[in-house]
Amino acid sequence: MINSLLTALLVLTSLFPLYRGREYATVRAEGRVEGGAFRNIYDPELGVRGLVGAEGVMLRKGLMLQGRFDYSYDYGTRSRWRGWIDPYESPFMLCDSIPGNISQETYDMEASLAIPAEKWRFGINAGYRATIFAKHKDLRNKNTRMDLTVAPSVAWCGDKFRAGLALGYLRNTEQVEYMQVDGSSEKYLFRLYGLWLYSSSGFSSAENRRYKENSGVFSDLRLEYENGTLRIGNDFHVRYSYGSQTETGYNNLHYGDTQCLDYRDDFSLQAGAHRVSAFWEMGQTLGLRSLQRQELDPDSNIRRWYSYGGLTECYSRSRMRAGGLYRFGKERWSVSAGLDWMSETQYYREYPILFTQRLSLLEPHLAGSARFGLGKKAGWLELEASARYSLPLTAVPDDITVLGGMETEESETQLLAPLFEEFHYRSASRIGAGLNVRWTLPLPRRGRSLDFGIGVQHTSALGGPMNGLSRSAGSLAVHYHF
Amino acid sequence: MKRLLSAIIACMATLGAVSCLHDTLSDPATRQEGTARLVVEVSAKEALDLSKVDIKVKNKEMPFSFTVQPDASGRAELQLQPGKYDISASAYLRETRSSAAGGADEFLLTRDGIIAPDGTVREARISIPLTVSVPGELVFREIYYHGCSTLDGAAYTKDRYLEIYNNTGADGKTLYLDSLCIAALYPANSTTGSNAWAGRDTIPVFQMFWMFPGDGHSYPLAPGESAVVAAMAAVDHRGRCTSGLQLGKAHFGCYDAQLPMHEIAAGVTPMVMYMTGQGTAWALSIHSPAVVLFKPAMGVRKYMDDALTWERYAPGESSGTRYRHIAKTWILDGVDCADTPSQSIKRLPVSIDASYVYMRSAHYSGKCIRRKLESEEGGIAFYRDTNHSAEDFLTDCTPSPRLKDD
């Protein structure tokens, strides 16, 4: 019955990553340090992360209850251009260029409930995350963000075939506000529109804040077939969201809307020790701007922004990824080899000018793991090693086309330095390797154990303007299971 | 079970259809249908080859500008992204040193047409009558408004100045500065989002204006000569800031005892201040002033006495601040300086400045705008003045005011 319940809930993405077939609870503490010059433009030079959390599963009178809570604190040095907590969520962003130290606190919680009814399973999952982000150097942005998801699900569980469907609602809001402490020199705020096209002005309290909200729906369809040692599964996920960015006040100023549609399909086939899995995903984000004019509102006698002519599509980011993996695993060891491919095209259009960026990458990767018993009291040791190579196939950072036979005047419309810095990072051929070691120590009381984990990762650029730069990360984790 | 499978297949088919629709939208080549068509018609009373006229369309949200030439009848068709634009048309007639210029105020272009001020939609057609004009006799040669830094790195704005030049050329005449006035206009910055006074025959003056003293023949300016007016402190700034300007050698200084922030050195002639608003200093914008040189037709004293005619509430308001106006026909020269082209407003009518000029360097950069040199004859420079500041001025120049002893 527990397996059936699990099937009902698997349609909710990553619902029970730690599920082990029984009631359990885990308390964990984790830490991570990352640093090096091979970094994306938004990444801090040196990043430190600490996390504490707890998670548990309970079975009560046929009901399955799950809960999780995590608190994390991130600190980073010399971070730039990060106007939103996730700068890739929207092409529109209010940001500044001055590097500064950043901190971020995240409170992440999730709860799920599943109810069996003969061969049917009904479940619901809800997640809530609150994030506070700040930069500690002028211009100082303070971001507050909320993420909410609610996803009811239903599943049918036969002897060999199982199918489940979840339909979910998501909403997130984020507000950013800039302030300047040192007024002796003027700092600039940049309004980005996608592909680093921008306008800018000196900091003023009149336009130093922005509010972003996203609402959307998603669905997850999972099909499973199991017959002896043969197991086939497919998970299809689709997500649509619509977002808008506005002034935080009441003057009705719209900075831009976004429309986002993503699909992903994961397929897996396992026959004995052999496992083949493949995935593909595609998605598109559109940036839409409204045409506004400030007019005197006769009722309030205040000048407000009025929109005309509907929304104009100005930005698009299309992305596709696909990959395959073969894994051969025995009880104490496994090896895997795979190949991933990604392609992304971004456009910014201010007709008759079209800016285009194209990037596609091929990534072969290898991994292996082994498990060693250390004796009944000392537990066991697990080693995992992985390596990944990334090869750019297409790399066009900024192709500008003028349509319609008009001449354009050269003007500063794009922040070229950050555009290229970001692109050189993303398009660099690179090699990465990682090693993780986990020691599981059984405790005297039955069902209790401690996990100690340590991991290191290293990535080096092998070509392009970032050739020779590298970045390393180290992590520590302690998990207590009971 | 069959029903479940049917439901799943239907669900996947729907998602697939949505996917196809989305992919169609994503192809930029198919998205020209989302653009707007604009017809521009230029005309001139004088005989002009209209196909030589440059029609420049500037996007006000993003700093893009496009130039097209009309056909011989003066007609041009443009396909543009819906947006907020302004448009100017100009031709420079080198032989006569004259220019033809015209333009239209900012407009909203949608796929359905142009949005009129009252919110109604009209046909996307703009007519631009060109006015042929000869260069002004007195022009602004340099305007330094950006400010610079103190030697400690803090912002510094007291070293700003305006330079007025006799542009009548080698065969020109001596002009007198007496009773001419300089002022900055409302809105004080180009970044206020909108100009409530746009399209009117009179323009509000920001805060105060300054008059050259004299009895009519006290301050002559020969052809090729300049007068430098220090906007705030006509003193030596060399030990104070990075520009190192010696404005103690300016010809004039905006100085009045009522304004405690202002300074003047011995030997500099103080301008005469007329307060039209409030303030303890002339707060000339450091990023986007619109400055004018003007002369009230009836004389400054009569003009100031006639508050009933020349002081008005803001458009649409019947209370609050009363703004002192000047007639646009009084303006001898004017320059619209924008902070950035993006979302900038125009304060001067197109008959005085059909476009605007903006600095690429940051505020407090210590740079200025300078009029382009057109020709030099007999050692006397002639500067370009086509009432089109985007074409007439160089930006981001190192200040080089022609001070008294230079």
Interface residues (C-beta under 8 A of the other chain):
Chain A: W156 G158 A163 L165 S184 S185 E186 Y188 R191 Y193 L197 S199 S200 S201 G202 S219 L221 L223 F236 V238 L261 Y263 M282 Q284 L286 R289 L291 R293 Q294 E295 L296 N301 R303 Y306 Y308 G309 G310 T312 E313 C314 S316 S318 Y347 R349 E350 Y351 P352 I353 L354 T356 L403 G404 G405 M406 E407 T408 E409 S411 E412 T413
Chain B: M1 L4 I8 C11 M12 L15 V18 S19 H22 D23 L25 S26 P28 R31 Q32 G34 T35 K56 N59 E61 M62 P63 F64 S65 F66 T67 V68 L78 Q79 L80 Q81 P82 G83 K84 L108 T110 R111 D112 I115 G119 S149 G153 A154 A155 T191 G193 S194 A196 H287 G316 E317 D339 T340 P341 S342 Q343 R360 A362 H363 Y364
